[in-house]
């Protein structure tokens, strides 16, 4: 009887959790896309004003406690330098400088989670920041799947952080600013480096041609042509290029639902399971 009730409980209340990275150059619209996703899938979510979204520096993290400033001194005192920026909605952006040398620069092997396990021993300040970085910045439920999003900064000096999350992620959403033709080649280089990482083998990738609400934007065929050299490097994984306007919400739901289906059927990356209360 206990086994039957336990199985019934898990069937009704347990969600499979999947970690999704939101990547792309700065100003591509990653945070706006995340806010639209949370608004459209969570009825009770009161999102921040899209007009107040600014460039994410480091990891976009909501709910960072006040006074969490870090200055890199020694491994015991702090592993990284960080600061904060908060808007009127209390939305906090974590300013991190992981890639500027120091202790972090000497410990870049392995995944981010395995690194953080070691870094968490370095002192109370470090442990506080690690807890923030391991917390998703948005969750969306699609059927029995729970997608947990990490929105990472796209500045060139921060792109070296991306691969620290690859081993634990189940999917990648790569956002392209289709109005910025001058930086398209830069976006392609970042995408190519990301997609060729062995740590992402078999992971589904959703490529969003964002800002399609602007008349002068590049079309989907234009972007596919620009990224054509990357086609052979995608391999046999699920990959979709889709038009999107994070500002108006066009293509947001379709993209999230597609990603939900892909991560569920990907047997190479099993989900995490948590009881939903």
C-alpha positions in Angstrom: 0.0 0.0 0.0 2.8 2.4 0.9 4.5 1.8 -2.5 1.2 2.4 -4.3 0.6 5.7 -2.4 4.2 6.8 -2.9 4.0 6.2 -6.6 0.8 8.1 -6.8 2.2 11.0 -4.9 5.2 11.2 -7.1 3.0 11.0 -10.2 0.8 13.9 -9.1 3.3 16.2 -7.3 6.8 15.5 -8.6 8.3 17.6 -11.4 11.3 16.6 -13.5 13.7 19.6 -13.4 15.8 20.7 -16.4 18.4 23.4 -16.4 18.3 25.8 -19.4 21.1 28.3 -20.2 20.1 31.6 -21.9 23.2 32.7 -23.9 24.1 35.3 -26.5 25.9 38.6 -26.8 25.1 41.5 -24.5 22.0 43.5 -25.6 20.6 40.6 -27.6 17.5 40.6 -25.4 18.1 37.6 -23.2 16.7 39.1 -20.0 13.7 40.4 -21.8 13.0 37.0 -23.2 13.3 35.5 -19.7 10.8 38.0 -18.3 8.4 37.3 -21.1 8.7 33.6 -20.5 8.0 33.9 -16.8 5.0 36.2 -17.4 3.4 34.0 -20.1 3.8 30.7 -18.2 3.2 31.9 -14.6 -0.2 33.4 -14.2 0.6 35.0 -10.8 4.0 36.3 -11.8 4.3 40.1 -11.6 7.3 40.8 -13.8 9.5 43.8 -13.9 8.9 46.5 -16.5 10.5 45.5 -19.8 11.5 49.1 -20.3 13.7 49.0 -17.2 15.8 46.0 -18.2 19.4 46.8 -18.6 22.5 44.9 -19.7 23.2 41.9 -17.5 26.7 41.9 -16.1 27.7 38.5 -14.9 24.7 36.4 -13.9 21.3 37.9 -13.9 20.0 37.1 -10.4 16.8 38.2 -8.7 16.6 38.5 -5.0 20.3 39.0 -4.1 20.5 40.2 -0.5 21.6 43.7 0.1 25.2 44.2 1.2 26.5 41.3 -0.8 29.5 43.1 -2.2 32.8 41.2 -2.8 36.3 42.4 -3.3 38.8 39.8 -4.5 41.6 39.7 -1.9 42.6 36.2 -1.0 40.9 32.9 -1.6 39.8 32.9 2.0 38.2 36.3 1.9 36.8 36.2 -1.6 37.2 34.4 -4.8 35.7 37.0 -7.0 34.9 40.7 -7.2 31.2 41.5 -7.4 28.8 44.4 -7.0 25.2 45.1 -7.5 22.8 47.2 -9.5 19.1 47.4 -8.6 16.2 49.0 -10.3 13.0 50.3 -8.9 11.5 46.8 -9.0 14.2 45.4 -6.7 15.6 43.5 -9.6 19.3 42.9 -8.8 22.0 42.3 -11.3 25.2 40.7 -10.0 28.4 42.3 -11.2 31.0 39.6 -11.3 34.6 39.6 -12.5 35.5 36.0 -12.5 37.7 36.1 -15.5 40.2 38.8 -14.4 42.7 36.4 -12.9 43.2 35.6 -9.2 42.0 32.4 -7.6 39.2 31.8 -10.1 41.7 32.0 -13.0 43.8 29.3 -11.4 40.8 26.9 -10.9 39.0 26.9 -14.3 39.0 23.1 -14.8 35.9 21.1 -14.4 32.2 22.2 -14.3 30.9 25.2 -12.4 29.2 23.0 -9.8 32.2 21.0 -9.1 34.3 24.1 -8.9 31.8 25.7 -6.5 32.0 22.7 -4.2 35.6 23.5 -3.7 35.1 27.2 -3.6 32.4 27.0 -1.0 35.1 25.9 1.5 37.0 29.2 1.1 35.0 31.3 3.4 31.5 32.7 4.3 31.5 35.4 1.7 32.3 33.0 -1.0 29.7 30.6 0.1 27.0 33.3 0.0 27.8 34.2 -3.6 28.0 30.5 -4.6 24.5 30.0 -3.3 23.3 32.9 -5.5 25.0 31.5 -8.6 23.5 28.1 -8.1 20.0 29.4 -7.9 18.0 29.7 -11.1 16.8 33.1 -12.1 13.5 31.9 -13.5 11.3 28.8 -13.6 8.6 27.7 -16.0 6.5 24.6 -15.9 5.7 22.9 -19.2 3.6 19.8 -18.5 5.4 17.6 -16.0 8.7 19.3 -16.7 10.1 22.3 -14.8 12.5 24.4 -16.8 15.0 26.4 -14.7 16.7 29.2 -16.4 20.1 30.8 -16.0 20.6 34.1 -17.8 24.3 34.7 -18.3 26.0 37.9 -19.3 27.2 38.1 -22.9 30.1 40.5 -22.7 33.2 39.1 -24.3 35.1 39.0 -21.0 32.3 37.0 -19.4 31.8 34.4 -22.2 34.6 32.3 -20.7 32.1 31.6 -17.8 29.6 29.9 -20.0 31.3 26.6 -20.2 31.3 26.3 -16.4 27.5 25.6 -16.6 27.6 23.2 -19.6 28.0 19.9 -17.8 24.8 20.4 -15.7 22.5 22.0 -18.3 19.9 20.2 -20.3 19.3 22.8 -23.0 20.6 26.1 -24.4 18.6 29.0 -25.7 20.9 31.2 -27.8 19.6 34.7 -28.5 20.7 36.8 -31.5 20.0 40.5 -32.0 18.7 40.4 -35.6 18.9 44.2 -35.8 22.6 44.4 -35.2 24.2 43.2 -38.4 27.6 44.6 -37.4 27.9 42.2 -34.5 26.5 39.2 -36.3 29.9 37.7 -37.0 30.8 38.2 -33.3 27.7 36.4 -32.3 28.5 33.6 -34.7 32.0 33.1 -33.2 30.5 32.9 -29.7 27.9 30.4 -31.0 30.5 28.3 -32.7 32.7 28.1 -29.7 29.7 27.1 -27.6 28.2 24.5 -29.9 31.6 22.7 -30.4 32.1 22.2 -26.6 32.2 18.5 -25.8 30.3 19.2 -22.6 27.2 20.1 -24.6 27.2 17.0 -26.8 23.5 16.0 -27.5 22.1 19.1 -25.7 19.2 20.7 -27.7 19.7 24.3 -28.8 17.1 26.8 -29.6 18.4 29.8 -31.6 16.2 32.8 -31.3 16.4 35.6 -34.0 15.2 38.3 -31.6 13.8 41.8 -32.2 11.8 40.6 -35.3 9.3 43.5 -34.4 11.8 46.0 -35.9 11.3 46.5 -39.6 15.0 46.7 -40.5 15.8 43.4 -38.8 17.6 40.5 -40.6 15.3 37.7 -41.7 15.6 34.1 -40.6 17.1 33.1 -44.0 19.7 35.9 -43.6 20.7 34.6 -40.1 20.8 31.0 -41.3 23.1 32.0 -44.1 25.4 33.9 -41.8 25.6 30.9 -39.5 25.8 28.3 -42.2 29.4 27.3 -41.3 28.1 26.1 -38.0 25.5 23.7 -39.4 27.9 20.7 -39.6 29.1 21.3 -36.0 25.6 21.1 -34.5 25.5 17.4 -35.1 22.4 15.2 -34.6 21.1 17.1 -31.6 17.7 18.9 -31.7 18.2 22.4 -33.0 15.7 25.0 -34.1 16.1 28.6 -35.4 13.0 30.6 -34.7 11.8 34.2 -35.2 11.2 36.0 -31.9 10.3 39.3 -30.4 11.0 39.2 -26.7 9.5 42.7 -26.4 6.1 41.8 -27.8 6.2 38.1 -26.8 6.0 36.7 -30.4 7.6 33.3 -30.6 8.3 33.1 -26.8 5.7 30.4 -25.9 6.5 28.3 -29.0 10.2 28.4 -28.2 9.7 27.3 -24.6 7.3 24.6 -25.5 9.7 23.2 -28.1 12.6 23.2 -25.6 10.4 21.4 -23.1 9.7 18.6 -25.5 13.3 18.3 -26.5 14.7 18.0 -23.0 12.1 15.5 -21.9 12.9 13.1 -24.8 16.7 13.5 -24.5 17.7 10.3 -22.7 21.4 11.4 -22.6 20.7 14.0 -19.9 18.2 12.7 -17.3 16.3 15.3 -15.3 16.6 16.1 -11.6 13.6 15.4 -9.5 12.2 17.5 -6.7 8.9 17.2 -4.8 6.6 20.2 -5.6 4.9 21.5 -2.6 
